[in-house]
Structure formats: C-alpha cells, structure tokens
C-alpha cells in the first residue's frame, strides 16, 4: 500500500531522518508481517539537489545522494530495508539520473533495492526501448492508473515486471471496493500486471484537503480514536489473506481469464506446495468505475462457473470460499463471508452474481477480524482548543495540524522552550504547485466560520543567513555578471568579496550586490527582478530572490491552500494587512488579490509577539497585535468557510507557540430544522454554520447512487423533469438514482445526474430544487462531517453564501422552466 505524502525536512544538504510518521508506520508493519515490502517514492525534492536550478536531474549525483541517504538511513536508524525505490511521482524521469542512482545505491551496499520507473504513464516503455543503458538500470515498470484497454505492446517487449504502482484513489465505500476488486484481477488477465498498489493506505487527513477518504481505511477523528473499516479492506483481504509473495500467477487459459458473461478470474499457485487461490470478480459497468481512467461500455450477467482442476493442482474434496457482493444494496451487504464448496472429480461449481468478489482457495487460515470496542464517531473538531507545543517531541509535527505548504516541526528555540518552526529554507522542486502562496499549516474543519485564532510568533533575525559566521556559498544563486542594476546604494567595501559580505546579512533589504570594476566601487540594495538589469560590461554581481519584509500570518475560514479565507499578516517592518487569501510568494503574479485593509505599527523585529484574528456571524472581523487592536468590526465577505491556519509569506524559519482556536460568542446555537415526509418537495437553503448539523440538511450518498435523507430514511426521487420529492427508498427504482463521481463529489463540485431524466439535480438561489430546468447551479459538493450537499466546495462569489439541499418546505412560489 502507498501512504499519502507527508513533510520531509532537509536543512541545506542535511537530511533529517526523524521527522514524519512513515518510520513508525514501516516499523509497525514489519512487526506484524516481516515479509511486507517497503517502497519509497519522492513527490518533491529540496531545491539544493538541483543546485537551485529547479531541475532534480541536472546534478544527478546530488539527487542520487539525497535518495540514497534516505535508503541508508532507513537501515542504519530503523533496521529497515527499502525493497523498491521510485524516481519522482508522476513527473519526469531521466536516463542519466537513473543510471547514476543505480550506481550510487550499489556503491552504498543497496544492490537489493530495485528501481521502479517512472510512476506515471505508458510513454516510459517507448523511452526504455530506445535506450538500453536506461532500461538496464530499471527493474520494474511502474504505471499510475493504467487503462486495461490501452496499448501495452511496448511495455511487454521490455520483458520486465509491469506494475500498477498507484491505483484506485477512489472513495472507500462499496463502489471503491468494486473498483479495487475489478482492477486487481483485470490488470493481470488483460495486461499481465503483477502488482496493484493502492493509493492510499489510510485516509487520515481532513475533509477539505484533496482526495478525502480515497483509501483502504479512514481515520479522521484523532481526538476520539474512531476509525472505519470499509469494504475496500475486504476486497483486499480476498487476495492478501490467501496468497504470499513468491506465489505465481497462472496464465490465461490455464487458471486465469475472462468470464463468459463478463468479469475476470485470476489464480495464484504456491510453487512449493499444492496450495492455490482463485479470485473471481463480476462488477457491472455502473459500479466498476474507479476515479480514473474511464471505462468502455460493457455488460455482465449472473452465471454459474464450473472449474476443472488439473491433476497437478492436487486432489481436494473441499475448498474454502469467501464471498462479498459490492452491489448488494438492499439490507446489509455480504462482506467477506465464509463457506465451502465440494470438489467432485476435480470439479467444482460456484454461482457468480453481479457485484460478486469470490475467493476459492486451499488456504484454511482466512478470517474476518473485528474490534468490539470501536470508539464512537465524533466528526466535529473539539473546541475550544489550545497547544503550547511544549509536550511534542522534537522533529515531530504538531498535534492535529496538517501542513499544506512547507513543513512545520517542533524544535527548541533560542530561549530553550519549544516552538513550531517552518523548516523548508527555499522553494522546493515541487510536484504540483511551482510556488504561489507562502507556507501554511491548517487545523480544524472545512465548515468553520465564527472563530478566534491566536498565536505567538517570532520572525527570524535579519542576520539568520550568517549562522556559520560567513556568507554561505549558495546565498546568491543568480549570476548577474556584466549586468548593471540601477537604483542601488553605494556601500563601504574594497573588493567584490567584501561587497558580497556586506549584502549577505541584510536579508530583508539587500538581494543584489554589484562591484563596478572601473571605479572599484560596491553597490548594494533591493531589485524586484534582478535578471531584468540591463547588460553592461565591467560589472561583477550576484542576486537572490527575496521579499523585502517577512510576515507572520493567521487565517480563519481558509481552504486547503489558503486561496480563500480571511487572512491577517503582520510584516517585520510593522506593516499589516487583511485579505481574502494567503500571502503570495515573491514573484507570484497577482497573488494575493488586493488587500481589504492595511495599516502600520512599529517594526516587530525578531521578538516574540501575539497575533489574533476573529470573525463573528455578521462577518465582522477584528485583529490585534500584542493585545492592541489593529482593526475592529471590519466587514468581510460571508461566503468563506474553512480551517484555522498559521503561516508566513516566504521560505524562512518562522516560529510559533501558544496557539489557540476558540468559538466566537455567537453562531454556535443548534441550527433550526424541518421534518421530512413522503412526497415532500426538496429545496435549498443557507447551510448551517460552523460544522453544526441541521437535520433537514443531512444526507447519505449511498453507493447505489440513492440520495437518502439521514433522519427520515427517505430517498430523493425524480421520475420526470421538475421538482424532486422524497419517497421510500428502493435501490431498484431508477428514479431514485442520481449518478455521480462518488470520489470527486467529496473533493469538488460534481454533477448528480438523474438516471431517468438524464439531467442534473439543480437549484436556484430562490431555493427551488429540480431536475431539468434553468438553474443557478447544477453541481454539488458533499461535506461528510455534516452530511451537507453544498452548492460550492470553495468560496464562489457568483453564488454567495453557501446553500445546502434541504427538506424544508418552499417559502415562496418558485418558477423554473423545465426542458
């Protein structure tokens, strides 16, 4: 299984082998199953591996050293052997680099670590066929979300194992299990892929961050310990409980293949005994879809499958059978249920209904585990909350914070007390975001609105670049030789080196030093875009990217990457500003948008200060620094909802401690609601605030694609264009099906298409809800903490305050034009 990414610390070229949760997880996994395999894959790199070029392959020895130090550290620090190593998740690979990496691994005694390339698309196979040295360095072809119906001919010519090295990323309900059960059989039957690795193992991250619960298990309530063992677990158990590493697949026609009436079967055999396991899966097109890629149309039907065992399989009178059905929507579904089948004259027959996943095996040790005292679910984040960070171990992340940009770890400060420090010193070589907003870590709920956040902060000294006592060699990565920068100030220096040393510690004020050969004079200062300096002979010069003033920031109502929210930043020079998004990194064009209000106080320097921000139900904001009011009763927009957050505006070691987030005095009363009854017409109204649950707005998205009202147990129905009404649930009734992307609807707005009408569930700002009419919106996002179906996932200024699907009756006559 593959874990979701987590922060990595790399201070300069020193690698911290004690941060992150993966070391603990790998050790615990090995305790439980010493045969489990470990696979490392970088999603991003520190910028020093590219020598500030932004390219991890330009200096292959540096990047190889970084990865091999991690592999070596796993062994030296934790006694863990890394079995497989990838290159760069879903990004580029490089022939020369992979060869250097292979040589470096071998030179450090890690010949057993196999290289997987390139954790992306099928194009890598054509590349390897054209480059024999590249191919020789690669052990396994790793593909992400491969389509069984693509052309694998180039991959097969390589003669290497082919893996679906990242697969599923689908929500962990019965549809996710159906997807997973299908691919772990079809990948072998159609394209001879011998491994399918699920992303991800445990969905232990907030709703409101990407790919919520696209996992085997879900554990999003650390404050109570609740977790969910979902159907995907049992789909996995159909294979993993009855096979071992080293067992062999049987080829199509000899134990694997496609079923006559749709579906797949695959068989593994133990080369050292007569044990074998056959897995059979039959999923309908409506429920076989993973989040990606798309599937062609196909039909499946129930059938009886008769299997003739060869004499080489051994003589068996009885075989073990384990059965699940991921399309059994009426009543509790059968999940991993045990029975047996009799073998007569080396034959057995089993019924394979639609939705089935069956395991037939000689292995008798299968079992369905359980835990009797599962803590109850409590999805609301516990308030009020505070953390001084003093009880957190060094190099660890703060409890319940979730780093989104940068890496925040607890370390001792200069006063001996612990603080939460931002550790990434420069823009990483990233996987997706190339550098938009400053580092941020979030906490709480995506539904929060009426809160106060308060934290102590300490900006680094302007002389932090001189920790070693002299200017670092990489302090000025821009070569400006033979360029003249205008607008600089003459400095007192008698040589180029002295000029460089003069500028180096002035990290808030000097990003260019310039030595004029003709006059033997030094010039220093700030240039917004050093590379725009005009070309001119006779100048020796260097530059660096920087912001003139470091800033500490707090936020409320923030989304994952603080693109929206209410954000207050205070700069080292005393400037402060309130805005609707997090601060942009230096050079980020148009980020953030213009501030709502700005002001100025005395310079804060590098002392400890307290920053606070609150927003009330009237969307009136108040901010303070060290208890002194910066602004009060300032009107902000009311459509933002989201996390509390702390962060900064650039890559520097800001420190935080004494964090707290508390409820506002208002906005937390239990919301009003309405009853529901058969025939009631659905409406839309303003969503309940702050993660509180309004009974009329609480819905279950069933894997059958029914939309069930939680309190009444009734389902939405639309048999024709027009209003949508409640009726008794019946999964066989097509009018109750609203087909959606069951994964992405929890991560952004998605269509919910009426199976009968073939048009979307839609609504108007007036509150009318219907299928097949002109609408203000026709896409919805599901918020699982409150079970709300909202008309926006992040703030949408065109829609205004978020509205939710409701069972409350219409308040006025509404009109819609039905087509």
KEDREN-665648 format. One record per residue (C-alpha): z, x, y; residue in three letters. Coordinates in steps of 0.25 Angstrom, whole numbers. Each point is the difference from the previous one (the first is absolute). Layout:
REM residues N
     c3     c1     c2  resn
      Z      X      Y   ala
...
END
This chain:
REM residues 819
     c3     c1     c2  resn
      0      0      0   unk
     -2      4     14   unk
     10      0     11   unk
     -3     -5     14   unk
      0     12     10   unk
     13      5      6   unk
      2     10     11   unk
     -1     15     -2   unk
      6     11      8   unk
     -7     13      4   unk
      7      7     11   unk
    -11     10      4   unk
     -4      6    -13   unk
     13     -2     -7   unk
      0    -11    -10   unk
     13     -9     -2   unk
      2     -3    -15   unk
     12     -9      2   unk
     -6    -12      9   unk
     -6    -13     -6   unk
      4     -8    -12   unk
    -10      4    -10   unk
      8     12     -5   unk
     11     -9     -4   unk
    -10    -10     -6   unk
     -7     10     -8   unk
     13      6     -6   unk
      5    -14     -4   unk
    -14     -4     -6   unk
      1     13     -8   unk
     14     -3     -5   unk
     -5    -14     -5   unk
    -13      5     -6   unk
     -2     16     -1   unk
    -14     -3     -4   unk
     -4     -6     13   unk
    -10      7      8   unk
      1      4     15   unk
    -12      0     10   unk
      1      4     14   unk
    -10     -4     11   unk
      0      4     15   unk
     -3    -12      9   unk
      1      9     13   unk
      2     15      3   unk
      8      7     11   unk
     -9      6     10   unk
      3     14     -3   unk
     -8      0    -13   unk
    -12     -2      8   unk
      4     11     10   unk
      0    -11     11   unk
    -15     -4     -3   unk
      3    -13     -6   unk
     -7      4    -13   unk
      8      2    -12   unk
    -11      8     -7   unk
     -4     10     11   unk
     11      9     -4   unk
      1     -3    -15   unk
     11     11     -3   unk
      9     -7     10   unk
     -2    -14     -6   unk
      1      5    -14   unk
     13      7      3   unk
      6    -13      5   unk
     -4     -8    -12   unk
      4     11    -10   unk
     14      2      7   unk
      2    -14     -3   unk
     -3      1    -14   unk
      8     13     -1   unk
     12     -7      7   unk
      0    -11    -10   unk
      2     10    -11   unk
     10      9      7   unk
      8    -10      7   unk
      0    -12    -10   unk
     -6      5    -13   unk
    -12     -9      1   unk
    -14      4     -5   unk
    -11     -7      8   unk
    -10     -3    -10   unk
    -11     -5     10   unk
     -4      3     14   unk
    -10     -7      9   unk
     -6      5     13   unk
      0    -10     11   unk
      2    -15     -2   unk
    -13     -7      2   unk
     -5     11     10   unk
     -9     12     -2   unk
      0     11    -11   unk
     -6     13      1   unk
     -6     10    -10   unk
      6     13      5   unk
     13     -6      2   unk
      2     -6    -14   unk
     -4     14     -5   unk
     10      7      8   unk
     11    -10     -4   unk
     -3      2    -14   unk
      1     15      1   unk
     13     -2      8   unk
      6     -9    -10   unk
     -4     10    -11   unk
      5     12      8   unk
     14     -7      1   unk
      1     -4    -15   unk
     -4    -14      1   unk
    -12      0     -9   unk
      4    -13     -6   unk
     -1     -8     13   unk
    -13     -7     -1   unk
     -9     -3     12   unk
     -4    -14      3   unk
    -12     -2      9   unk
     -2     -7      9   unk
      8    -12      0   unk
    -11     -8      7   unk
    -14     -5     -3   unk
    -11      2    -11   unk
     -7     10      9   unk
      9     11     -5   unk
     -8      0    -13   unk
    -13      3      6   unk
      6     11      8   unk
      6      7    -12   unk
    -13     -1     -8   unk
     -6      9     11   unk
     11     10      1   unk
      4      6    -13   unk
     11      9      5   unk
      6    -12      7   unk
     -1     -8    -13   unk
      7     11     -8   unk
     12      0      9   unk
      2    -15     -2   unk
      7     -6    -12   unk
     -1    -15      3   unk
     -9     -9      8   unk
      9    -10      8   unk
     -6    -13      5   unk
      7    -10      9   unk
     -2    -15     -3   unk
    -13      3     -8   unk
     -9    -12     -2   unk
     -3     -1    -15   unk
    -14     -5      4   unk
     -4     13      7   unk
     -9     11     -5   unk
      9     10     -7   unk
    -11      8     -6   unk
      2     13      8   unk
     15      0     -3   unk
     -3     -1    -15   unk
     -9     12      1   unk
     12      8      4   unk
      7     -1    -13   unk
     13     -1      7   unk
     11    -11     -1   unk
     -2    -11     10   unk
     12     -7      6   unk
      2    -12      9   unk
     10      9      7   unk
      4    -11      9   unk
     -1    -14     -4   unk
      5    -15      3   unk
      7      1     14   unk
      1    -15     -3   unk
     11     -9      3   unk
     10     -1    -12   unk
     -1    -14     -4   unk
     -7     -6    -12   unk
    -14      3      7   unk
      4     14      2   unk
      4      1    -15   unk
    -13     -6     -4   unk
     -8     10      8   unk
      8     11     -6   unk
     -1     -5    -14   unk
    -15     -1      2   unk
     -3     14      5   unk
      9      8     -9   unk
     -9     -6    -11   unk
    -14     -1      6   unk
      0     14      6   unk
      0      6    -14   unk
     -9    -10     -6   unk
    -11      0     11   unk
      1     15      5   unk
     10      7     -9   unk
     10      3     11   unk
     13      5     -8   unk
     10     -2     11   unk
      3    -11     10   unk
     11      4     10   unk
      7    -12      8   unk
      2      1     15   unk
     11     -2      1   unk
     12      1     -9   unk
     11     -7      9   unk
     -3     -8     12   unk
     13      5      8   unk
     -5     -2     14   unk
      1    -11     10   unk
     -9    -11      2   unk
     -8      3     12   unk
     -4     13     -5   unk
    -14      1     -7   unk
     -2     -4    -15   unk
     13     -8     -1   unk
      5     -1    -15   unk
    -13      5     -5   unk
      8      6    -11   unk
      5     -1    -14   unk
     14     -3      5   unk
      5     -5     13   unk
     14      5      6   unk
      0     -3     15   unk
     15     -4      2   unk
      8     13     -1   unk
     11     -6      7   unk
      3    -10    -12   unk
     -7      8    -11   unk
     -9    -12     -4   unk
    -13      4     -7   unk
    -11     -8     -7   unk
     -5      3    -14   unk
    -14     -6      2   unk
    -11     -4    -10   unk
     -7     13      2   unk
     11      7     -7   unk
     -3     -8    -12   unk
    -15      3      1   unk
      3     15      0   unk
     10     -2    -12   unk
    -11     -5     -8   unk
     -6     14     -1   unk
     11     10      3   unk
     11     -6    -10   unk
    -10      2    -11   unk
     -8     13      3   unk
      4     14      3   unk
     -7     12      7   unk
     -9      6    -10   unk
     -5    -13     -7   unk
    -15     -1     -1   unk
     -9    -12      5   unk
     -9     -6    -10   unk
    -15     -1      4   unk
     -7    -13      3   unk
     -4     -6    -14   unk
     11      7     -7   unk
     12     -6      6   unk
     -3     -3     15   unk
    -11     -8      7   unk
     -2    -14      7   unk
      4    -13     -6   unk
    -12    -10     -4   unk
      5    -10     10   unk
      5      9     11   unk
     11     10      1   unk
      3     14     -5   unk
      7      7    -11   unk
      4     14     -2   unk
      7      8    -11   unk
      8     12     -1   unk
      4      8    -12   unk
     10     10     -3   unk
     -7     13     -6   unk
     13      4     -8   unk
      3    -14     -7   unk
     -6    -13     -3   unk
      5     -7     12   unk
     -9     -7     10   unk
      0     -9     11   unk
    -10    -10      5   unk
      0     -7     13   unk
     -8    -12      3   unk
     -2     -7     14   unk
     -8    -12      5   unk
      1     -3     14   unk
     -8    -11      8   unk
     -8      5     12   unk
      9     -8      9   unk
     12      8     -4   unk
     -6     14     -4   unk
     -3      5     14   unk
      8     12      5   unk
      1      2     15   unk
    -12      9     -2   unk
    -11      2     -4   unk
     -7    -13     -1   unk
     -4     -6    -14   unk
    -13     -7     -4   unk
      0    -14     -5   unk
      3     -2    -15   unk
      6    -11     -9   unk
     10      1    -11   unk
      5    -10    -11   unk
     11     -1    -10   unk
     -4      5    -14   unk
      6      5    -13   unk
     -1     15     -2   unk
     -1      5    -14   unk
      2     15     -2   unk
     -4      7    -13   unk
      8     13     -2   unk
     -6     12     -6   unk
      6      6    -12   unk
      4     12      9   unk
      9     -8      8   unk
      9     -2    -11   unk
      5    -12     -9   unk
      8    -10      8   unk
      6    -13     -3   unk
      5     -4     13   unk
     -3      5     15   unk
      9     -2     12   unk
     -6     -9     11   unk
      4      0     15   unk
     -6    -11      9   unk
     -1     -3     14   unk
     -8    -10      8   unk
     -3      2     15   unk
     -7    -13      2   unk
     11     -9     -6   unk
      4     -7     13   unk
      7    -13     -5   unk
     14      4     -4   unk
      6     14     -2   unk
    -11      9     -5   unk
      1      8    -13   unk
      2     14      4   unk
      1     11    -11   unk
      4    -10    -11   unk
      1      6    -14   unk
     -5     -6    -13   unk
     -7      6    -13   unk
    -14     -2     -6   unk
     -3      1    -15   unk
    -10      9     -5   unk
     -8     -5    -12   unk
    -11      9     -7   unk
      2      9     12   unk
     -4    -11     10   unk
      8     -8     10   unk
     -4    -11     10   unk
      6     -3     13   unk
     -2    -10     11   unk
     -4      5     13   unk
      1    -10     11   unk
     -5      1     14   unk
     11      9      8   unk
      5      7    -12   unk
      4     14     -2   unk
      3      3    -14   unk
      5     12     -7   unk
     -1      2    -16   unk
      7     12     -5   unk
      7      7    -11   unk
     11      5      9   unk
     12     -8     -2   unk
      9      5     11   unk
     -5     -9     11   unk
     10     -7      8   unk
      1     -9     13   unk
     11      6      8   unk
      9     -7     10   unk
     11      1      9   unk
     10    -11      0   unk
      7      3     14   unk
    -12      1      9   unk
      6     -1     15   unk
     -4    -12      7   unk
    -12      0     10   unk
      4      2     15   unk
    -13      2      7   unk
      6      0     14   unk
      4     14      5   unk
     15      0      2   unk
      4     -1     15   unk
      6      6      8   unk
     -3     14     -5   unk
      4     14      5   unk
     -1     14     -5   unk
      5     13      5   unk
     -8      8    -10   unk
     13      9     -3   unk
      1     -5    -14   unk
    -15      3     -4   unk
     -2     13     -8   unk
     -8     11      7   unk
    -15     -1     -1   unk
      0    -14     -4   unk
     -6    -12      7   unk
     10    -10      7   unk
      4    -12     -8   unk
    -10    -12      1   unk
     -9      7     10   unk
    -14      0     -3   unk
     -8     12      6   unk
    -14     -4      4   unk
     -5     11      9   unk
      7     14     -1   unk
     12      3     -9   unk
     14     -3      4   unk
     11      8     -8   unk
     15      2      2   unk
      4     14      4   unk
     12      6      8   unk
     -2      1     15   unk
      5     11      9   unk
     13     -7      1   unk
      3      1    -15   unk
     -2    -15     -1   unk
    -11     -6     -8   unk
    -12     -7      7   unk
    -13     -6     -5   unk
    -11      9      4   unk
    -15     -1      1   unk
     -5     12     -8   unk
    -16      0      1   unk
     -3     11     10   unk
    -15     -3      3   unk
    -10    -11     -4   unk
     -2      1    -15   unk
    -13      0     -7   unk
      1    -15     -3   unk
     -5     -9    -10   unk
     -4    -12     10   unk
      6      1     14   unk
     -6     12      7   unk
     10     -1     11   unk
      2    -12      8   unk
     15     -3      3   unk
     13      8     -1   unk
      9      2    -11   unk
      8    -13     -4   unk
     10     -5    -11   unk
      2    -15     -1   unk
     12     -8     -6   unk
      2    -15     -2   unk
     -9    -12     -2   unk
    -14     -3      5   unk
      5    -14      5   unk
     11      6      9   unk
     -1     -5     15   unk
     13     -1      7   unk
      8     13     -1   unk
      6     12      7   unk
     -3     14     -5   unk
      8     12      5   unk
      0     15     -4   unk
      5     13      5   unk
    -12     10      2   unk
     -1     15      3   unk
    -13      6      5   unk
     -3     15     -4   unk
      2     11     10   unk
    -13      4      7   unk
      3     14     -6   unk
     -1     -5    -14   unk
    -12      8     -3   unk
      7     13      2   unk
     10     -2    -12   unk
     -5     13     -6   unk
      2      7     13   unk
    -14      2      4   unk
    -13     -8      1   unk
     -5     -5    -14   unk
    -14      5     -4   unk
     -5    -14     -1   unk
      6     -5     13   unk
    -14     -1      7   unk
    -10     -4    -10   unk
    -12     -2     10   unk
     -8     12      3   unk
     -4     -1     15   unk
     -6     14      1   unk
    -11      0     11   unk
      4    -13      6   unk
      6     -2     14   unk
     11    -11      1   unk
      2     -5     14   unk
     13     -6      5   unk
      9     10     -6   unk
     12      8      7   unk
      1     15      1   unk
     11      6     -8   unk
      7     13      1   unk
     -6      8    -12   unk
     -6     13     -1   unk
     -8     -1    -13   unk
     -7    -11     -9   unk
     12      1    -10   unk
     10     -2     11   unk
     -8    -12      6   unk
      0     -6    -14   unk
     15      2     -1   unk
      2     -6     14   unk
     -7    -13     -4   unk
      6     -1    -14   unk
     14     -6      2   unk
     -5    -10     11   unk
     -3    -10    -11   unk
      1    -12     10   unk
     -8      6     11   unk
    -10     11     -5   unk
    -11     -2    -10   unk
    -10     11      5   unk
      2     15      4   unk
    -11      7      6   unk
     -2     15      3   unk
    -10      4     11   unk
     -6     13     -4   unk
     -6      3     14   unk
     13     -2      8   unk
     10      3    -11   unk
      7    -13      2   unk
      7    -10     -8   unk
     -2    -15      2   unk
      8    -11     -8   unk
      1    -15      0   unk
     -4    -13     -6   unk
    -14     -4     -2   unk
     -3    -14     -6   unk
    -12      4     -8   unk
      0     16     -1   unk
    -14      0     -8   unk
     -6     -6     13   unk
      3     12      8   unk
    -13      6      5   unk
     -7     12     -6   unk
      2     13      8   unk
      0     15     -4   unk
     13      8      2   unk
     11     -9     -4   unk
      9      2    -12   unk
      7    -13     -3   unk
      6    -10    -10   unk
      5    -14     -1   unk
      7    -10     -8   unk
      1    -16      0   unk
     12     -5      6   unk
      6    -12      8   unk
      7      4     13   unk
     12     -8     -4   unk
      7     -3    -13   unk
      5    -14     -2   unk
     10     -8     -8   unk
     -3    -14     -4   unk
      6    -12     -6   unk
     -7    -13     -4   unk
      2    -14     -4   unk
    -10    -10     -6   unk
     -8     11     -4   unk
    -11      0    -11   unk
     -2     11    -10   unk
     -6     11      8   unk
      6     -6     13   unk
    -14     -4      5   unk
      7    -13      5   unk
     14     -2      4   unk
     10      2     12   unk
      2     15      2   unk
      8      7     10   unk
     -2     15      2   unk
      8     10      8   unk
     -6     13      4   unk
      7     14      2   unk
     -4      0     14   unk
      7    -14      2   unk
    -12     -9      0   unk
      2    -12     -8   unk
    -10    -11     -4   unk
      0    -13     -8   unk
    -13     -4     -7   unk
     -6     -9    -11   unk
     -2     12    -10   unk
      5     13     -4   unk
     -4     13      8   unk
    -13      6     -2   unk
     -1     15     -5   unk
     -6     10     10   unk
    -15     -2      1   unk
      0    -14     -6   unk
    -10     -8      9   unk
      5    -14      4   unk
     13      1     -8   unk
      9     -6      4   unk
     -4    -11      9   unk
      5      0     15   unk
     15     -1      1   unk
      6    -13      3   unk
     10      6     10   unk
      4     15      3   unk
     11      7      8   unk
      7     13      2   unk
     14      6     -2   unk
      6     14      0   unk
     -6      9    -10   unk
      7     -1    -14   unk
     -3     14     -4   unk
      5      4    -14   unk
     14     -7      0   unk
      4    -12     -8   unk
     -3    -14      6   unk
      1    -14     -4   unk
    -12     -9      1   unk
      1    -15     -3   unk
    -10    -12      0   unk
      2    -14     -2   unk
     -9    -13      0   unk
      5    -14      0   unk
     -6    -13     -5   unk
     -6     -2     14   unk
     -7     13     -2   unk
      8      6     12   unk
      2     15     -3   unk
     11      9      5   unk
      0     15     -1   unk
     11     10      3   unk
      2     16      0   unk
     14      4     -2   unk
      5    -14      3   unk
     -7      0     14   unk
    -10    -11      1   unk
    -15      4      1   unk
     -5    -15      1   unk
      5    -14     -4   unk
     -6    -13     -2   unk
    -14      5     -1   unk
     -9    -10     -6   unk
     -8      6    -12   unk
    -10     -8     -9   unk
      6     -9    -10   unk
    -10      2    -12   unk
      5     13     -5   unk
     10      1    -12   unk
      4     11     -8   unk
      9     12     -3   unk
      9      8      8   unk
     -5     15      2   unk
      4     13      5   unk
    -10     11      3   unk
     -7      9     10   unk
    -13      4      7   unk
     -4     13     -6   unk
      3      9    -12   unk
     13      6      4   unk
     14      1     -6   unk
      7    -12      7   unk
     14     -3     -6   unk
      6    -14     -1   unk
     14     -5     -4   unk
      9    -12      2   unk
    -11    -10     -3   unk
      3    -15      0   unk
     -8    -13      0   unk
      7    -13      3   unk
     -3    -14      2   unk
     -2     -6     14   unk
     10    -10      4   unk
    -10    -11     -2   unk
    -12     -3     -9   unk
      8      0    -13   unk
      4    -14     -2   unk
     -5     -6    -13   unk
    -14     -6      3   unk
     -3    -15     -1   unk
     -9     -5    -11   unk
     -6    -12     -6   unk
      0     -7    -13   unk
    -13     -1     -9   unk
     -5    -11     -9   unk
    -13     -4     -8   unk
    -11     -3     10   unk
      6      8     12   unk
    -11      6      9   unk
      2     15      2   unk
      1      5     14   unk
      2     13      8   unk
     12      3      9   unk
      7     12      6   unk
      5     10    -10   unk
     15      0     -2   unk
      6     13      7   unk
      7     12     -5   unk
     -3     -1    -15   unk
      8    -13     -1   unk
     -6    -10    -10   unk
     -4    -13      5   unk
     -1     -9    -13   unk
    -13     -7      5   unk
     -7     14      2   unk
      4      5    -14   unk
    -12      1    -10   unk
     -2      7    -13   unk
    -14      6     -3   unk
     -1     -3    -14   unk
     -9      9     -9   unk
     -8    -12     -4   unk
     -4     -1     15   unk
      8    -12      3   unk
      8     -1     13   unk
     13     -5     -4   unk
     11     -5     10   unk
     13      7     -4   unk
     10    -11      3   unk
     -8    -12     -6   unk
     -8      7    -11   unk
    -12     -8      5   unk
    -14      7      2   unk
    -10     -1     11   unk
    -13     -7     -4   unk
    -14     -2      6   unk
    -10     -7     -8   unk
     -9     -2     12   unk
     -2      5     15   unk
     11     -5      8   unk
     16      1      0   unk
      7      7    -10   unk
     11     -8     -7   unk
     12      2    -10   unk
     -1     -5    -14   unk
      7      3    -14   unk
     -4     14     -5   unk
    -11      1    -11   unk
     -7     13     -2   unk
    -11     -6     -7   unk
     -4     -9     13   unk
    -10      8      7   unk
      3     -7     14   unk
     13      7     -1   unk
     -6     14     -1   unk
     -1      9     13   unk
     -6     13     -5   unk
      4     12      8   unk
      1     15     -1   unk
     14      0     -7   unk
      3     14      5   unk
     -6      1     14   unk
      5    -13      4   unk
     14      7      1   unk
     -6     11      8   unk
     -9     -7     10   unk
     -6    -13      3   unk
     -9     -5    -11   unk
     -8    -13     -3   unk
      6    -10     -9   unk
    -12     -8     -6   unk
      0    -14     -5   unk
     -5      1    -14   unk
     -6    -14      1   unk
     -5      0     15   unk
     -4     15      0   unk
      5      1     14   unk
     13      7      6   unk
     13     -6      2   unk
      0      0     16   unk
      8     -5     11   unk
      0     -2     15   unk
     11      3     11   unk
      3    -14      1   unk
      6      0    -14   unk
    -11     -7     -8   unk
     -3      7    -14   unk
    -12     -4     -7   unk
    -12      5     -9   unk
    -14      0      5   unk
      2     -1     15   unk
     -2      7     13   unk
     13      9      1   unk
      8     10      9   unk
      2      7    -13   unk
     -4      0    -14   unk
      7     12     -6   unk
     15      2     -4   unk
     10     10     -3   unk
     12     -2     -9   unk
     14      6      3   unk
      8      0    -13   unk
     13      2      6   unk
      0    -13      7   unk
    -12     -6     -9   unk
     -7     -4     13   unk
    -15     -1      1   unk
     -3      5     14   unk
    -13      0      8   unk
      2     15      4   unk
      5     12     -7   unk
      1      8     12   unk
      0     -5     15   unk
    -13     -7      3   unk
      0     -3     15   unk
    -11    -11     -2   unk
      9     -8     -9   unk
     13      2      8   unk
     14     -2     -7   unk
     -2      0    -15   unk
     -1    -14     -7   unk
      3     -3    -14   unk
     -4    -10    -10   unk
     10    -11      0   unk
      3    -14     -7   unk
      5     -6     13   unk
     -8    -12      4   unk
    -10      0     11   unk
      6     -2     14   unk
    -13     -5      7   unk
    -14     -5     -4   unk
     -8     12     -3   unk
    -15      0     -2   unk
     -9      9     -8   unk
    -15      0     -2   unk
     -2      1    -15   unk
    -13      5     -6   unk
END
